[in-house]
Amino acid sequence: MKQNYKKPLSWLLNESADESKHTLKRTLNGFQLLMLGLGVIIGAGLFSLTGPAAGNNAGPAVTLSFVVAGIGCAFAGLCYAEFASMIPVAGSAYTYAYTTMGERLAWIIGWDLVLEFSVGAATVAISWSNYLVEFLSRYHIYIPAQYTRSPFETFKLADGTTVHGYFNLPAALVIILMSAILMRGTKGSAIWNAVVVSLKVGVVLVFIALGWKYIQPANLTPYIPKNTGTFGEYGISGILRGAGVIFFVYLGFDIVSTAAQETKNPRRNMPIGILGSLAVCTILFILFSHVLTGLAPYKEFKNSAAPVAIAIAHTPYNWLAQAIILAIIVGYTSVILVDLWGQSRVFYSMSKDGLLPRVFSEVHPRYRTPWKSNILFCVFVSLFAALVPIRVVGEMTSIGTLLAFVIVCAGVWIMRYSMPDAPRAFKTPWVPFVPFMGILTCALMMAFLPWDTWLRLIVWMAIGMVIYEFYGKKNSKVRKSLNEVKD
């Protein structure tokens, strides 16, 4: 029988206590972690997905879709909070799986998170470029279209001329800028993120405050439209399908746990960052969606790429549309920043364990950040964003995060029985009910995802398993150490 190599908890605690110049620097407090979570959760997804989820699936009851998705995240968030306070090192779900379920499953989760963060950053950068072009055009500032498109794209200019793209310059530049901020240090990144989050939250609050008095009760009736006879088109099934659609908006609160090794007093601050960001965002999302569907009939949002603009058109505040575009642009920068941050921290942990080359865990002597990893992925992701069409890149799907949620929930359940006396600064309540419901909720949402999402995940995992079999297993520090002890 093959041995299931698990990373001992004592090793992780020793790694957490290491404050040498070769480790990540602890600079983040509870407020900065909260802002980090808000930075990645409150992205453009809120402005773009809420309307289609209402128009195509839930109607005004899209507010309940946010409640359902939020409950699913809450189960997982409680489990993340226990792990993050118990094992305050970088790596998030990868590290937790390594301790509870073994090396192979940890590799699968780590490789899955890399896909989510890297492709997600490239996708958001391409969309950021599109919004920037639209924003500047309203002030008669124009970037040549060839420099905002992939070389694989053809498009028509205003005069009817068909041209080819060269490369998406704004998308590449925003990746480079965010990578430079990350390389300079975690504290500087957190300050920038806090400024961006303040602007985004401000726009959301302004939309809610100004739009509230223009809500038309007729637009909210019936609150739960009758199902059309097709699963997912209104009714209860529509609310559930809507929860799956808008779940994308919630992606990222778990990324807070990747910053555990850079956090002051992580046993106290990690639960604040994880659960606090989730709670704040859920409240804002429910209020935002209520105002959105109250301003305009929900069917006007069917397949709309700019639902907020539709809602604002029903108010006297047309100037707010440009502010929303600006908020989306600003919001995307913080999502890109945190995606690149999370990706580098997962690679840092996998490299420290020997599963990936050492270069990914080398820390800058002054800034104490994994700067070489940041540079490598700056080049890779910026080229990807500049040269690949958004239709090929696709939007960052939720399947990777849902899979990580399932693993973390299962891990807490396992740890309660395998290590009942291990110190826990925060304990997930009602075990095994909470982890079981987390597993069930996330697994159900995964089951309803499109088949092509599963196909992409399978192909990516196949590539990862080849790397693991031919490099990771041979260089695993945990495997070598445990084999030496056994011998």
DRENBATOR-488496 format. One line per 4 residues: number of its first residue (from 1); their letters; for each residue x, y, z of C-alpha. Coordinates in steps of 0.5 Angstrom, whole numbers. Layout:
residues N
NUM> a> X/Y/Z  ...;
This chain:
residues 487
1> mkqn> 0/0/0  3/7/-2  4/12/4  0/18/4;
5> ykkp> 5/23/6  3/28/10  6/35/13  7/34/20;
9> lswl> 3/40/24  9/41/28  13/43/22  8/48/20;
13> lnes> 8/51/27  16/52/26  15/55/20  10/60/22;
17> ades> 15/62/28  21/63/23  22/71/23  29/70/19;
21> khtl> 31/74/13  29/68/8  22/68/10  16/73/9;
25> krtl> 15/79/13  9/80/18  6/87/16  -1/86/16;
29> ngfq> -6/87/21  -14/85/22  -16/92/18  -11/91/12;
33> llml> -14/83/12  -21/86/12  -19/91/6  -15/85/2;
37> glgv> -22/81/2  -26/87/0  -21/88/-5  -22/82/-9;
41> iiga> -29/80/-7  -32/87/-9  -30/87/-17  -33/88/-23;
45> glfs> -37/82/-22  -42/85/-18  -43/91/-23  -44/86/-29;
49> ltgp> -47/79/-26  -52/82/-22  -57/84/-27  -56/78/-32;
53> aagn> -58/73/-26  -64/77/-24  -66/78/-32  -65/71/-33;
57> nagp> -66/67/-27  -68/70/-21  -72/76/-22  -72/81/-16;
61> avtl> -71/75/-12  -64/75/-14  -63/78/-7  -64/71/-4;
65> sfvv> -59/68/-9  -54/73/-6  -56/70/1  -56/63/-1;
69> agig> -49/64/-4  -47/67/2  -49/62/6  -45/57/2;
73> cafa> -39/61/3  -40/62/11  -40/55/12  -33/55/8;
77> glcy> -31/61/11  -32/58/18  -27/52/16  -22/57/13;
81> aefa> -22/61/19  -20/55/24  -15/53/19  -12/60/18;
85> smip> -11/61/26  -9/54/27  -4/54/21  -1/61/20;
89> vags> 3/60/14  2/62/7  -1/57/2  -8/57/4;
93> ayty> -12/51/2  -6/47/-1  -2/48/6  -9/45/10;
97> aytt> -9/39/5  -2/37/6  -3/37/13  -10/33/13;
101> mger> -10/29/7  -3/28/4  2/31/-1  -2/28/-8;
105> lawi> -9/32/-6  -5/38/-4  -1/38/-10  -8/38/-14;
109> igwd> -11/44/-10  -5/48/-11  -4/47/-18  -12/48/-18;
113> lvle> -11/55/-15  -5/57/-19  -10/56/-25  -15/60/-22;
117> fsvg> -11/66/-20  -6/66/-26  -12/66/-31  -16/70/-27;
121> aatv> -11/76/-27  -10/75/-34  -18/75/-36  -19/81/-31;
125> aisw> -13/85/-34  -16/84/-41  -23/87/-39  -20/92/-35;
129> snyl> -17/95/-42  -24/95/-45  -27/99/-40  -21/104/-40;
133> vefl> -22/105/-47  -29/106/-46  -28/111/-40  -23/115/-44;
137> sryh> -27/115/-51  -32/119/-47  -27/125/-46  -25/124/-53;
141> iyip> -18/121/-51  -17/115/-56  -12/109/-56  -11/106/-63;
145> aqyt> -15/100/-63  -10/95/-66  -6/96/-59  -12/94/-55;
149> rspf> -14/87/-58  -10/81/-59  -7/79/-66  -12/73/-66;
153> etfk> -18/78/-67  -20/82/-73  -25/88/-72  -28/94/-76;
157> ladg> -27/101/-74  -32/106/-75  -31/108/-82  -32/100/-84;
161> ttvh> -25/98/-85  -23/91/-82  -16/91/-78  -12/86/-74;
165> gyfn> -10/87/-67  -3/87/-65  -3/87/-58  -7/89/-52;
169> lpaa> -2/94/-49  -7/97/-43  -8/89/-41  0/88/-41;
173> lvii> 1/95/-37  -4/94/-31  -1/87/-30  6/90/-30;
177> lmsa> 4/95/-25  1/91/-20  7/86/-20  11/92/-19;
181> ilmr> 7/94/-13  7/87/-10  15/86/-11  16/93/-7;
185> gtkg> 13/89/-1  6/87/2  5/93/6  5/98/0;
189> saiw> 1/93/-3  -4/93/3  -4/101/3  -6/101/-5;
193> navv> -11/96/-4  -14/100/2  -15/106/-2  -18/102/-8;
197> vslk> -23/99/-4  -25/105/0  -27/108/-7  -30/102/-9;
201> vgvv> -34/101/-3  -36/109/-4  -39/108/-11  -43/102/-8;
205> lvfi> -46/106/-2  -47/112/-7  -51/108/-12  -55/105/-6;
209> algw> -57/111/-3  -58/115/-9  -62/110/-12  -66/108/-6;
213> kyiq> -72/113/-6  -73/112/-14  -75/104/-13  -81/103/-16;
217> panl> -85/97/-12  -88/95/-18  -81/93/-21  -81/88/-15;
221> tpyi> -87/85/-16  -88/79/-16  -82/78/-12  -81/71/-14;
225> pknt> -83/70/-21  -87/64/-23  -82/59/-26  -83/58/-34;
229> gtfg> -83/51/-34  -75/50/-35  -70/49/-29  -67/55/-27;
233> eygi> -72/60/-31  -75/64/-25  -78/60/-19  -74/57/-13;
237> sgil> -70/53/-19  -68/60/-21  -66/63/-15  -61/57/-14;
241> rgag> -59/58/-21  -58/65/-20  -54/63/-14  -49/59/-18;
245> viff> -48/65/-23  -47/70/-18  -42/66/-14  -37/68/-18;
249> vylg> -38/75/-15  -36/72/-8  -29/69/-11  -23/71/-7;
253> fdiv> -25/72/1  -21/65/2  -15/69/-1  -14/72/5;
257> staa> -12/66/8  -6/66/3  -3/72/7  -3/68/14;
261> qetk> 5/68/14  5/76/13  0/77/18  1/80/25;
265> nprr> -2/76/31  -5/71/25  -9/67/30  -13/73/32;
269> nmpi> -13/77/25  -14/72/20  -21/70/23  -23/78/23;
273> gilg> -20/78/15  -24/72/13  -31/72/16  -31/80/17;
277> slav> -30/81/9  -35/76/8  -40/79/12  -39/86/10;
281> ctil> -40/84/2  -46/80/3  -50/86/6  -47/90/1;
285> filf> -49/85/-5  -56/84/-2  -57/92/-2  -54/93/-8;
289> shvl> -59/88/-12  -65/90/-8  -64/97/-11  -62/95/-18;
293> tgla> -68/91/-19  -72/96/-16  -70/101/-21  -72/98/-27;
297> pyke> -76/91/-29  -72/85/-28  -73/83/-35  -69/89/-38;
301> fkns> -63/86/-35  -63/80/-39  -56/78/-42  -54/86/-41;
305> aapv> -47/87/-40  -48/94/-37  -54/93/-32  -52/98/-28;
309> aiai> -53/103/-33  -60/101/-35  -62/102/-28  -59/109/-27;
313> ahtp> -63/111/-33  -69/110/-29  -66/116/-25  -64/123/-26;
317> ynwl> -57/121/-24  -54/120/-31  -47/122/-29  -47/116/-24;
321> aqai> -46/112/-30  -39/114/-32  -37/114/-24  -39/106/-24;
325> ilai> -35/105/-30  -29/109/-26  -31/104/-20  -30/98/-25;
329> ivgy> -24/100/-27  -21/101/-20  -24/95/-18  -21/91/-23;
333> tsvi> -14/93/-21  -15/91/-14  -17/84/-16  -11/83/-21;
337> lvdl> -7/85/-15  -10/80/-10  -10/75/-16  -3/76/-17;
341> wgqs> -1/76/-10  -5/70/-8  -2/66/-14  5/68/-12;
345> rvfy> 4/66/-5  1/59/-7  7/58/-11  12/60/-5;
349> smsk> 9/55/-1  10/49/-6  17/51/-8  19/51/0;
353> dgll> 16/44/0  20/42/-6  15/41/-11  17/46/-15;
357> prvf> 23/49/-17  27/53/-11  26/60/-15  19/61/-13;
361> sevh> 21/61/-6  27/66/-6  25/72/-2  28/79/-3;
365> pryr> 33/81/2  30/88/3  23/87/1  22/80/4;
369> tpwk> 17/78/-2  18/72/-7  20/77/-12  23/72/-17;
373> snil> 16/69/-17  13/76/-18  17/77/-24  16/70/-28;
377> fcvf> 9/71/-27  9/78/-29  12/76/-36  7/70/-37;
381> vslf> 1/73/-35  2/80/-38  4/76/-45  -2/72/-44;
385> aalv> -7/78/-43  -3/82/-49  -4/76/-54  -10/72/-52;
389> pirv> -17/74/-54  -21/74/-48  -26/69/-51  -20/64/-51;
393> vgem> -18/66/-44  -25/66/-41  -28/69/-35  -25/66/-29;
397> tsig> -29/60/-27  -31/58/-20  -30/51/-20  -23/52/-17;
401> tlla> -25/55/-11  -31/51/-10  -26/45/-10  -22/48/-5;
405> fviv> -28/50/-1  -30/42/-1  -22/40/1  -22/45/7;
409> cagv> -29/43/10  -27/36/10  -20/38/13  -23/41/19;
413> wimr> -27/35/20  -21/30/19  -17/35/24  -22/35/29;
417> ysmp> -22/27/30  -14/26/28  -12/32/32  -17/34/37;
421> dapr> -12/37/42  -8/41/37  -9/49/39  -14/53/36;
425> afkt> -15/60/37  -21/60/33  -26/54/33  -31/52/27;
429> pwvp> -38/52/31  -42/46/30  -37/41/28  -39/36/24;
433> fvpf> -45/40/21  -42/46/19  -36/43/15  -41/37/12;
437> mgil> -46/43/10  -40/47/7  -38/40/3  -45/39/1;
441> tcal> -47/46/-1  -40/47/-5  -41/40/-9  -48/42/-11;
445> mmaf> -46/48/-14  -40/45/-18  -45/40/-20  -49/45/-24;
449> lpwd> -43/48/-27  -42/47/-35  -39/41/-38  -33/45/-41;
453> twlr> -31/48/-34  -30/41/-32  -26/40/-38  -22/45/-37;
457> livw> -20/43/-30  -19/36/-32  -14/38/-38  -10/43/-33;
461> maig> -10/38/-28  -7/32/-33  -2/37/-34  0/38/-27;
465> mviy> 0/31/-25  5/30/-30  9/35/-27  8/32/-20;
469> efyg> 10/25/-22  17/27/-26  19/33/-21  15/34/-15;
473> kkns> 15/27/-12  23/26/-14  24/33/-10  19/33/-4;
477> kvrk> 22/35/2  17/32/6  17/25/2  25/25/3;
481> slne> 25/27/11  19/22/12  23/17/9  29/18/12;
485> vkd> 25/17/19  22/11/17  29/8/15;
